[in-house]
């Protein structure tokens, strides 16, 4: 299952924020090579992680995903979790 987590940060993202996002995604994923992290050009205070997890009902994993990013990202403000049909291939691997 593909997962996309957008975290709004309290300030502009740093390399530490990117590392935090990547570590949180890698903790949750079933495939560490599926993890991609980026800062969208149109949302400069947002950082996005895309990754895969084992198939599960979305409602069963949302709390676990949200909790991991809340605890793992130091500059955390709020987040959005979505389940796109396919992960973006436009980003490099983190």
VMD Tcl script that builds the backbone (N, CA, C; Angstrom):
set m [mol new atoms 282]
animate dup $m
set s [atomselect $m all]
$s set {name element resname resid chain x y z} {
  {N N UNK 1 A 0.849 -1.162 0.000}
  {CA C UNK 1 A 0.000 0.000 0.000}
  {C C UNK 1 A 0.899 1.231 0.000}
  {N N UNK 2 A 0.625 2.176 -0.875}
  {CA C UNK 2 A 1.389 3.414 -0.943}
  {C C UNK 2 A 0.858 4.418 0.069}
  {N N UNK 3 A 1.783 5.114 0.732}
  {CA C UNK 3 A 1.435 6.107 1.742}
  {C C UNK 3 A 2.156 7.413 1.415}
  {N N UNK 4 A 1.442 8.510 1.602}
  {CA C UNK 4 A 2.030 9.843 1.436}
  {C C UNK 4 A 1.718 10.627 2.709}
  {N N UNK 5 A 2.770 11.120 3.371}
  {CA C UNK 5 A 2.606 11.901 4.590}
  {C C UNK 5 A 3.186 13.282 4.348}
  {N N UNK 6 A 2.347 14.311 4.496}
  {CA C UNK 6 A 2.793 15.705 4.397}
  {C C UNK 6 A 2.813 16.278 5.802}
  {N N UNK 7 A 3.978 16.778 6.217}
  {CA C UNK 7 A 4.103 17.372 7.534}
  {C C UNK 7 A 4.381 18.865 7.372}
  {N N UNK 8 A 3.497 19.662 7.963}
  {CA C UNK 8 A 3.725 21.102 8.004}
  {C C UNK 8 A 4.653 21.372 9.179}
  {N N UNK 9 A 5.720 22.102 8.915}
  {CA C UNK 9 A 6.726 22.375 9.919}
  {C C UNK 9 A 6.526 23.747 10.543}
  {N N UNK 10 A 7.103 23.935 11.709}
  {CA C UNK 10 A 7.032 25.220 12.396}
  {C C UNK 10 A 7.912 26.274 11.753}
  {N N UNK 11 A 8.871 25.849 10.922}
  {CA C UNK 11 A 9.762 26.757 10.202}
  {C C UNK 11 A 10.240 26.047 8.943}
  {N N UNK 12 A 11.068 26.708 8.170}
  {CA C UNK 12 A 11.574 26.099 6.936}
  {C C UNK 12 A 12.311 24.803 7.233}
  {N N UNK 13 A 12.146 23.793 6.373}
  {CA C UNK 13 A 12.780 22.504 6.611}
  {C C UNK 13 A 14.306 22.582 6.540}
  {N N UNK 14 A 14.934 21.786 7.375}
  {CA C UNK 14 A 16.389 21.661 7.398}
  {C C UNK 14 A 16.760 20.231 7.019}
  {N N UNK 15 A 18.041 19.967 6.902}
  {CA C UNK 15 A 18.497 18.605 6.632}
  {C C UNK 15 A 18.078 17.659 7.764}
  {N N UNK 16 A 18.069 18.163 8.998}
  {CA C UNK 16 A 17.636 17.344 10.141}
  {C C UNK 16 A 16.178 16.943 9.966}
  {N N UNK 17 A 15.333 17.880 9.515}
  {CA C UNK 17 A 13.913 17.559 9.275}
  {C C UNK 17 A 13.779 16.469 8.221}
  {N N UNK 18 A 14.571 16.569 7.148}
  {CA C UNK 18 A 14.529 15.546 6.096}
  {C C UNK 18 A 14.976 14.197 6.643}
  {N N UNK 19 A 16.019 14.203 7.468}
  {CA C UNK 19 A 16.486 12.961 8.083}
  {C C UNK 19 A 15.424 12.376 9.013}
  {N N UNK 20 A 14.751 13.244 9.789}
  {CA C UNK 20 A 13.679 12.785 10.681}
  {C C UNK 20 A 12.549 12.141 9.883}
  {N N UNK 21 A 12.147 12.784 8.789}
  {CA C UNK 21 A 11.073 12.246 7.949}
  {C C UNK 21 A 11.472 10.900 7.366}
  {N N UNK 22 A 12.680 10.826 6.867}
  {CA C UNK 22 A 13.161 9.589 6.273}
  {C C UNK 22 A 13.222 8.475 7.314}
  {N N UNK 23 A 13.724 8.778 8.503}
  {CA C UNK 23 A 13.819 7.769 9.572}
  {C C UNK 23 A 12.434 7.272 9.979}
  {N N UNK 24 A 11.460 8.180 10.095}
  {CA C UNK 24 A 10.102 7.779 10.458}
  {C C UNK 24 A 9.490 6.885 9.391}
  {N N UNK 25 A 9.671 7.267 8.125}
  {CA C UNK 25 A 9.134 6.461 7.026}
  {C C UNK 25 A 9.812 5.091 6.980}
  {N N UNK 26 A 11.123 5.065 7.163}
  {CA C UNK 26 A 11.849 3.792 7.128}
  {C C UNK 26 A 11.437 2.885 8.280}
  {N N UNK 27 A 11.077 3.460 9.405}
  {CA C UNK 27 A 10.608 2.668 10.539}
  {C C UNK 27 A 9.289 1.959 10.206}
  {N N UNK 28 A 8.433 2.632 9.434}
  {CA C UNK 28 A 7.103 2.112 9.131}
  {C C UNK 28 A 7.039 1.234 7.883}
  {N N UNK 29 A 7.977 1.394 6.977}
  {CA C UNK 29 A 7.873 0.747 5.675}
  {C C UNK 29 A 8.225 -0.732 5.704}
  {N N UNK 30 A 7.732 -1.435 4.721}
  {CA C UNK 30 A 8.126 -2.820 4.487}
  {C C UNK 30 A 9.205 -2.894 3.410}
  {N N UNK 31 A 9.593 -1.726 2.854}
  {CA C UNK 31 A 10.601 -1.664 1.798}
  {C C UNK 31 A 11.348 -0.336 1.913}
  {N N UNK 32 A 12.492 -0.349 2.570}
  {CA C UNK 32 A 13.248 0.891 2.804}
  {C C UNK 32 A 13.615 1.604 1.501}
  {N N UNK 33 A 13.721 0.864 0.396}
  {CA C UNK 33 A 14.020 1.478 -0.901}
  {C C UNK 33 A 12.841 2.257 -1.469}
  {N N UNK 34 A 11.662 2.092 -0.883}
  {CA C UNK 34 A 10.479 2.801 -1.386}
  {C C UNK 34 A 10.377 4.217 -0.823}
  {N N UNK 35 A 11.209 4.571 0.142}
  {CA C UNK 35 A 11.100 5.864 0.832}
  {C C UNK 35 A 11.658 6.993 -0.030}
  {N N UNK 36 A 10.836 8.024 -0.221}
  {CA C UNK 36 A 11.251 9.250 -0.911}
  {C C UNK 36 A 10.793 10.433 -0.071}
  {N N UNK 37 A 11.670 11.415 0.098}
  {CA C UNK 37 A 11.370 12.603 0.899}
  {C C UNK 37 A 11.691 13.824 0.063}
  {N N UNK 38 A 10.793 14.824 0.085}
  {CA C UNK 38 A 11.054 16.063 -0.649}
  {C C UNK 38 A 10.345 17.235 0.024}
  {N N UNK 39 A 10.737 18.435 -0.394}
  {CA C UNK 39 A 10.080 19.680 0.010}
  {C C UNK 39 A 9.435 20.246 -1.257}
  {N N UNK 40 A 8.098 20.285 -1.315}
  {CA C UNK 40 A 7.429 20.802 -2.513}
  {C C UNK 40 A 7.733 22.290 -2.731}
  {N N UNK 41 A 7.966 22.671 -3.978}
  {CA C UNK 41 A 8.249 24.072 -4.306}
  {C C UNK 41 A 7.120 25.008 -3.893}
  {N N UNK 42 A 5.869 24.525 -3.994}
  {CA C UNK 42 A 4.719 25.383 -3.705}
  {C C UNK 42 A 4.330 25.402 -2.222}
  {N N UNK 43 A 5.022 24.612 -1.383}
  {CA C UNK 43 A 4.745 24.568 0.057}
  {C C UNK 43 A 6.081 24.557 0.803}
  {N N UNK 44 A 6.740 25.699 0.924}
  {CA C UNK 44 A 8.102 25.733 1.469}
  {C C UNK 44 A 8.246 25.319 2.931}
  {N N UNK 45 A 7.179 25.325 3.716}
  {CA C UNK 45 A 7.253 24.887 5.114}
  {C C UNK 45 A 6.678 23.489 5.300}
  {N N UNK 46 A 6.584 22.744 4.204}
  {CA C UNK 46 A 6.046 21.389 4.234}
  {C C UNK 46 A 7.096 20.420 3.726}
  {N N UNK 47 A 7.142 19.263 4.337}
  {CA C UNK 47 A 8.028 18.203 3.882}
  {C C UNK 47 A 7.173 16.960 3.675}
  {N N UNK 48 A 7.456 16.219 2.615}
  {CA C UNK 48 A 6.623 15.086 2.224}
  {C C UNK 48 A 7.460 13.813 2.197}
  {N N UNK 49 A 6.894 12.753 2.741}
  {CA C UNK 49 A 7.502 11.418 2.642}
  {C C UNK 49 A 6.507 10.502 1.950}
  {N N UNK 50 A 7.001 9.736 0.989}
  {CA C UNK 50 A 6.207 8.698 0.343}
  {C C UNK 50 A 6.917 7.378 0.562}
  {N N UNK 51 A 6.140 6.332 0.849}
  {CA C UNK 51 A 6.712 5.014 1.107}
  {C C UNK 51 A 5.606 3.978 1.003}
  {N N UNK 52 A 5.976 2.713 1.087}
  {CA C UNK 52 A 4.986 1.639 1.058}
  {C C UNK 52 A 4.933 0.967 2.424}
  {N N UNK 53 A 3.774 0.410 2.732}
  {CA C UNK 53 A 3.601 -0.413 3.925}
  {C C UNK 53 A 2.868 -1.678 3.503}
  {N N UNK 54 A 2.900 -2.678 4.362}
  {CA C UNK 54 A 2.148 -3.896 4.074}
  {C C UNK 54 A 0.668 -3.568 3.938}
  {N N UNK 55 A 0.004 -4.281 3.070}
  {CA C UNK 55 A -1.439 -4.063 2.880}
  {C C UNK 55 A -2.175 -4.159 4.209}
  {N N UNK 56 A -3.024 -3.202 4.441}
  {CA C UNK 56 A -3.836 -3.175 5.665}
  {C C UNK 56 A -5.009 -2.245 5.406}
  {N N UNK 57 A -5.995 -2.321 6.280}
  {CA C UNK 57 A -7.088 -1.351 6.173}
  {C C UNK 57 A -6.535 0.004 6.580}
  {N N UNK 58 A -6.851 1.030 5.790}
  {CA C UNK 58 A -6.316 2.372 6.043}
  {C C UNK 58 A -6.596 2.836 7.458}
  {N N UNK 59 A -7.807 2.592 7.936}
  {CA C UNK 59 A -8.150 3.073 9.271}
  {C C UNK 59 A -7.333 2.379 10.357}
  {N N UNK 60 A -6.786 1.194 10.057}
  {CA C UNK 60 A -5.979 0.475 11.030}
  {C C UNK 60 A -4.559 1.029 11.139}
  {N N UNK 61 A -4.079 1.746 10.123}
  {CA C UNK 61 A -2.701 2.223 10.136}
  {C C UNK 61 A -2.553 3.731 10.294}
  {N N UNK 62 A -3.612 4.485 10.121}
  {CA C UNK 62 A -3.518 5.945 10.174}
  {C C UNK 62 A -2.984 6.429 11.516}
  {N N UNK 63 A -3.499 5.912 12.622}
  {CA C UNK 63 A -3.032 6.358 13.937}
  {C C UNK 63 A -1.558 6.036 14.142}
  {N N UNK 64 A -1.154 4.846 13.726}
  {CA C UNK 64 A 0.250 4.449 13.882}
  {C C UNK 64 A 1.172 5.350 13.063}
  {N N UNK 65 A 0.787 5.653 11.835}
  {CA C UNK 65 A 1.592 6.529 10.975}
  {C C UNK 65 A 1.663 7.928 11.578}
  {N N UNK 66 A 0.514 8.485 11.959}
  {CA C UNK 66 A 0.479 9.822 12.542}
  {C C UNK 66 A 1.335 9.928 13.788}
  {N N UNK 67 A 1.239 8.928 14.647}
  {CA C UNK 67 A 2.012 8.936 15.898}
  {C C UNK 67 A 3.510 8.902 15.616}
  {N N UNK 68 A 3.945 8.062 14.694}
  {CA C UNK 68 A 5.371 7.954 14.392}
  {C C UNK 68 A 5.933 9.280 13.886}
  {N N UNK 69 A 5.208 9.972 13.015}
  {CA C UNK 69 A 5.707 11.248 12.490}
  {C C UNK 69 A 5.624 12.351 13.544}
  {N N UNK 70 A 4.589 12.341 14.390}
  {CA C UNK 70 A 4.506 13.330 15.479}
  {C C UNK 70 A 5.687 13.197 16.427}
  {N N UNK 71 A 6.036 11.964 16.747}
  {CA C UNK 71 A 7.135 11.721 17.687}
  {C C UNK 71 A 8.509 11.833 17.025}
  {N N UNK 72 A 8.600 11.511 15.742}
  {CA C UNK 72 A 9.894 11.434 15.069}
  {C C UNK 72 A 10.389 12.705 14.425}
  {N N UNK 73 A 9.500 13.662 14.163}
  {CA C UNK 73 A 9.902 14.901 13.489}
  {C C UNK 73 A 9.902 16.028 14.520}
  {N N UNK 74 A 11.072 16.552 14.807}
  {CA C UNK 74 A 11.225 17.556 15.873}
  {C C UNK 74 A 10.525 18.878 15.572}
  {N N UNK 75 A 10.473 19.265 14.317}
  {CA C UNK 75 A 9.931 20.560 13.899}
  {C C UNK 75 A 8.451 20.435 13.497}
  {N N UNK 76 A 7.773 19.412 13.975}
  {CA C UNK 76 A 6.402 19.041 13.584}
  {C C UNK 76 A 5.384 20.105 13.993}
  {N N UNK 77 A 4.467 20.426 13.091}
  {CA C UNK 77 A 3.343 21.303 13.400}
  {C C UNK 77 A 2.033 20.524 13.229}
  {N N UNK 78 A 1.784 19.999 12.019}
  {CA C UNK 78 A 0.605 19.166 11.751}
  {C C UNK 78 A 0.886 18.330 10.516}
  {N N UNK 79 A 0.046 17.309 10.291}
  {CA C UNK 79 A 0.306 16.439 9.145}
  {C C UNK 79 A -0.970 16.023 8.438}
  {N N UNK 80 A -0.775 15.542 7.216}
  {CA C UNK 80 A -1.837 14.976 6.403}
  {C C UNK 80 A -1.342 13.632 5.894}
  {N N UNK 81 A -2.180 12.613 5.993}
  {CA C UNK 81 A -1.824 11.277 5.521}
  {C C UNK 81 A -2.780 10.914 4.401}
  {N N UNK 82 A -2.219 10.438 3.288}
  {CA C UNK 82 A -3.068 9.981 2.193}
  {C C UNK 82 A -2.518 8.670 1.647}
  {N N UNK 83 A -3.338 8.006 0.860}
  {CA C UNK 83 A -2.990 6.710 0.300}
  {C C UNK 83 A -3.187 6.780 -1.216}
  {N N UNK 84 A -2.195 7.356 -1.934}
  {CA C UNK 84 A -2.332 7.485 -3.384}
  {C C UNK 84 A -2.309 6.118 -4.050}
  {N N UNK 85 A -2.854 6.051 -5.238}
  {CA C UNK 85 A -2.891 4.788 -5.975}
  {C C UNK 85 A -1.479 4.316 -6.323}
  {N N UNK 86 A -0.570 5.269 -6.558}
  {CA C UNK 86 A 0.832 4.932 -6.850}
  {C C UNK 86 A 1.728 6.029 -6.313}
  {N N UNK 87 A 2.853 5.640 -5.788}
  {CA C UNK 87 A 3.815 6.614 -5.263}
  {C C UNK 87 A 4.406 7.417 -6.407}
  {N N UNK 88 A 4.775 8.639 -6.128}
  {CA C UNK 88 A 5.400 9.501 -7.116}
  {C C UNK 88 A 6.788 8.957 -7.440}
  {N N UNK 89 A 7.118 8.887 -8.710}
  {CA C UNK 89 A 8.445 8.443 -9.095}
  {C C UNK 89 A 9.325 9.619 -9.491}
  {N N UNK 90 A 8.824 10.838 -9.289}
  {CA C UNK 90 A 9.551 12.030 -9.698}
  {C C UNK 90 A 10.697 12.362 -8.752}
  {N N UNK 91 A 10.658 11.815 -7.530}
  {CA C UNK 91 A 11.670 12.158 -6.533}
  {C C UNK 91 A 12.753 11.107 -6.509}
  {N N UNK 92 A 13.919 11.548 -6.080}
  {CA C UNK 92 A 15.005 10.607 -5.853}
  {C C UNK 92 A 14.781 9.870 -4.543}
  {N N UNK 93 A 15.521 8.846 -4.315}
  {CA C UNK 93 A 15.420 8.071 -3.077}
  {C C UNK 93 A 16.118 8.819 -1.954}
  {N N UNK 94 A 15.596 8.690 -0.736}
  {CA C UNK 94 A 16.212 9.336 0.420}
  {C C UNK 94 A 17.027 8.333 1.200}
}
mol reanalyze $m
mol bondsrecalc $m
mol representation Tube
mol addrep $m
